[in-house]
Amino acid sequence: MALAPTVKIWQPFAPFHLHSARVLCKKAIEIEDLHDGSKQIAEALKDEHMAYVTGSIFAVVAFLEALINETFLKAVGFTEGDLHNGVLQKLAPAVITSMAHAWEFGTDWSSEPSFRQFLEYIRRNLPERWFVLDKYQLALYLADKYPYSKPFDTKGQLWGDMTLIIDLRNYLTHHKPEWIAFSPEAEPYKAEKDQTTRLLRELGKRNFANQLYPGQGSIVNLLGSKCASWAVSSSITFVKEFKDKMPLDLSSIPEL
């Protein structure tokens, strides 16, 4: 009796994460539209609203992480004989090979000293464990080693926004309660941890507000639909720029 042929399935998850982020953001907006300022409605909806806002932020960072991991793994698959490279079809084979080698064996910093200026953190381990934005920088660097024009400007507004979104996700994921002092007439936020003070200050500069948790001085006062919309739109802008810089074929993600 002949054995049935083996079926191999490649299942990317980045599109699902992006769709989740957009749906959750839309739900947060809908709830804010229902809120008429009454305390009764706010109490009934605020927990659901917070779930949508924070869920959108989680999904945005999951999208960023999944997309870059899938991109590198496609390169690895290509070097192992998978000719259906999909997103990488616009790249030269030498670039794909370099991506696969870096992902599997790491980067020799002694031979790539100029690359360090494009990174947020210098890591010794394999790229799989790197800070997510640095993985994007590695891909761009390998796609254009000379004259190193493609990586993102780490001093630019977009990079700053993306770093802040990831910091917010990390703050919410690994949350540890701490005392936060609020002074409207001086430095507005002063938390026990300096990184929390910076996070709150930067979010506050963007005039985010949570209509269902009115007030100032707490992270929940900043987590409204404007914050979620900013996270979603910034991530899409970042990935579109990355796609064009490489270049990649991301037509499989309708939202892009």
C-alpha positions in Angstrom: 0.0 0.0 0.0 1.5 3.3 -1.1 1.9 6.0 1.6 0.1 9.2 1.1 2.4 12.1 0.1 3.6 14.4 2.9 1.9 17.7 2.9 4.0 20.7 4.0 2.2 23.9 5.2 3.8 27.3 5.7 1.6 29.3 8.0 2.7 33.0 8.5 0.9 34.8 11.3 1.8 38.4 10.7 -1.3 39.1 8.6 -3.5 37.9 11.4 -1.7 40.0 14.0 -2.1 43.1 11.9 -5.8 42.4 11.3 -6.3 41.9 15.0 -4.7 45.2 15.8 -6.9 47.0 13.3 -10.1 45.3 14.5 -9.4 46.0 18.2 -8.6 49.6 17.5 -11.9 50.0 15.6 -13.7 48.5 18.6 -12.1 51.0 21.0 -13.2 53.9 18.7 -16.7 52.5 18.6 -16.9 52.4 22.4 -15.7 55.9 22.7 -18.3 57.0 20.2 -21.0 55.4 22.4 -19.7 57.2 25.5 -21.8 60.3 26.2 -19.8 61.4 29.3 -22.1 59.8 31.8 -20.5 57.8 34.7 -22.9 54.9 34.2 -21.9 54.3 30.6 -18.2 54.7 31.5 -18.4 52.1 34.2 -20.2 49.6 32.0 -17.7 49.9 29.1 -14.3 50.9 30.5 -13.0 47.3 31.1 -14.0 46.3 27.6 -12.5 49.5 26.1 -9.2 48.9 27.9 -9.1 45.3 26.6 -9.4 46.7 23.0 -6.8 49.4 23.4 -4.2 47.2 25.1 -5.0 44.3 22.8 -4.3 46.5 19.8 -0.9 47.5 21.2 0.0 43.8 21.9 -1.1 42.8 18.4 0.9 45.6 16.7 4.2 44.5 18.3 3.3 40.8 17.6 2.8 41.8 13.9 6.2 43.5 13.8 8.0 40.5 15.4 6.2 37.9 13.3 6.8 39.7 10.0 10.6 40.0 10.4 11.0 36.5 11.8 9.0 35.1 8.8 11.1 37.1 6.4 14.4 35.7 7.7 13.0 32.2 7.9 11.9 32.5 4.3 15.5 33.2 3.4 16.6 30.1 5.4 14.1 28.0 3.5 15.3 29.4 0.1 18.9 28.3 0.8 17.6 24.9 1.8 15.8 24.4 -1.5 12.5 26.1 -1.1 12.2 28.0 -4.3 8.8 29.4 -3.4 10.4 32.4 -1.6 7.3 34.6 -1.9 8.1 37.8 -0.1 11.8 37.6 -1.2 11.2 37.2 -4.9 12.5 40.8 -5.6 15.8 40.2 -3.8 19.1 38.9 -5.3 20.1 35.4 -4.3 23.2 36.7 -2.7 21.2 38.9 -0.3 18.9 36.0 0.6 21.9 33.8 1.3 23.4 36.5 3.5 20.1 36.8 5.4 19.9 33.1 6.0 23.6 32.9 7.2 23.1 35.8 9.6 19.9 34.3 11.0 21.5 30.8 11.6 25.0 31.7 12.5 24.9 35.3 13.8 26.9 38.4 12.9 30.7 38.7 13.3 31.0 42.2 14.8 34.7 42.4 14.1 34.0 42.2 10.4 30.9 44.4 10.5 32.0 47.4 12.6 30.0 49.9 10.5 26.8 48.0 11.2 26.8 48.9 14.9 25.7 52.5 14.2 22.3 51.2 13.0 21.4 49.2 16.1 19.6 50.0 19.3 21.4 47.3 21.2 24.5 45.2 20.5 23.7 41.6 20.9 26.0 38.6 21.1 23.4 35.9 20.5 21.6 34.9 17.3 19.3 37.5 15.7 16.2 35.5 16.7 16.7 36.9 20.2 17.5 40.5 19.2 15.4 43.6 19.8 12.7 43.5 17.1 13.7 46.7 15.4 17.3 45.7 15.2 16.2 42.6 13.1 14.8 45.0 10.6 18.0 46.9 10.5 20.0 43.7 10.0 17.8 42.8 7.0 18.2 46.3 5.4 21.9 46.3 6.1 22.4 43.0 4.3 20.3 44.1 1.4 22.5 47.2 0.9 25.9 46.7 2.5 27.5 49.5 0.7 27.1 52.5 1.0 24.9 51.5 4.0 22.1 53.8 2.9 19.0 51.7 3.6 18.8 51.2 7.4 16.3 53.3 9.3 17.5 56.6 10.9 17.6 55.7 14.6 17.3 59.4 15.4 14.2 59.9 13.3 10.6 60.3 14.3 9.4 57.0 13.0 12.1 55.0 14.8 11.3 56.9 18.0 7.6 56.1 17.6 8.3 52.4 17.0 10.6 52.2 20.0 8.0 53.9 22.2 5.3 51.5 21.1 7.5 48.5 22.0 8.4 50.1 25.3 4.6 50.5 26.0 3.9 46.9 25.1 6.8 45.8 27.4 5.5 48.0 30.2 2.0 46.5 30.0 3.2 42.9 29.5 5.7 43.0 32.4 3.8 45.5 34.5 5.0 46.2 38.0 2.9 48.7 40.0 4.9 51.7 41.2 4.1 55.2 42.6 3.9 57.9 40.1 3.8 61.6 41.1 1.9 64.0 38.9 2.5 67.8 38.8 0.6 69.8 36.1 2.8 72.9 36.7 6.2 71.2 36.6 7.7 68.0 35.3 4.3 66.3 34.7 5.4 62.7 35.6 7.9 61.4 38.1 7.8 57.6 38.6 10.0 55.4 40.7 11.6 54.0 37.6 13.2 56.4 35.1 12.0 54.4 32.1 8.4 54.7 33.3 8.8 58.5 33.7 10.1 58.7 30.1 7.3 56.5 28.8 4.6 58.6 30.4 6.2 61.8 29.4 6.5 60.8 25.7 2.9 59.4 25.6 1.7 62.6 27.3 3.3 64.8 24.6 1.1 63.2 22.0 -2.0 64.4 23.8 -3.5 60.9 24.2 -6.5 60.6 26.5 -8.9 57.9 27.7 -12.4 59.3 27.7 -13.5 56.4 30.0 -10.7 57.0 32.5 -10.5 60.8 32.6 -7.8 62.4 34.7 -4.0 62.7 34.6 -1.0 61.0 36.2 -1.7 57.4 35.4 -1.0 55.2 32.4 -4.7 54.3 32.1 -5.5 58.0 31.4 -3.4 57.8 28.3 -4.7 54.5 26.8 -7.5 55.5 24.5 -8.3 55.0 20.9 -5.9 57.7 19.8 -3.0 55.8 21.3 -4.2 52.5 19.6 -4.7 54.3 16.3 -1.2 55.8 16.5 0.3 52.4 17.3 -1.4 50.8 14.3 -0.7 53.6 11.8 2.9 53.9 12.9 3.6 50.2 12.5 2.0 50.2 9.0 4.1 53.2 8.0 7.3 51.5 9.3 6.6 48.2 7.5 5.7 50.0 4.3 9.0 51.8 4.4 10.8 48.6 5.2 9.1 46.8 2.3 10.2 49.5 -0.1 13.7 49.7 1.2 14.4 46.0 0.9 12.4 45.6 -1.4 9.9 42.9 -0.5 6.6 41.6 -2.0 4.1 41.9 0.9 1.0 41.7 -1.4 -0.2 38.7 0.8 -1.0 41.2 3.5 -4.0 43.1 2.3 -3.8 45.9 4.8 -0.4 47.0 3.4 
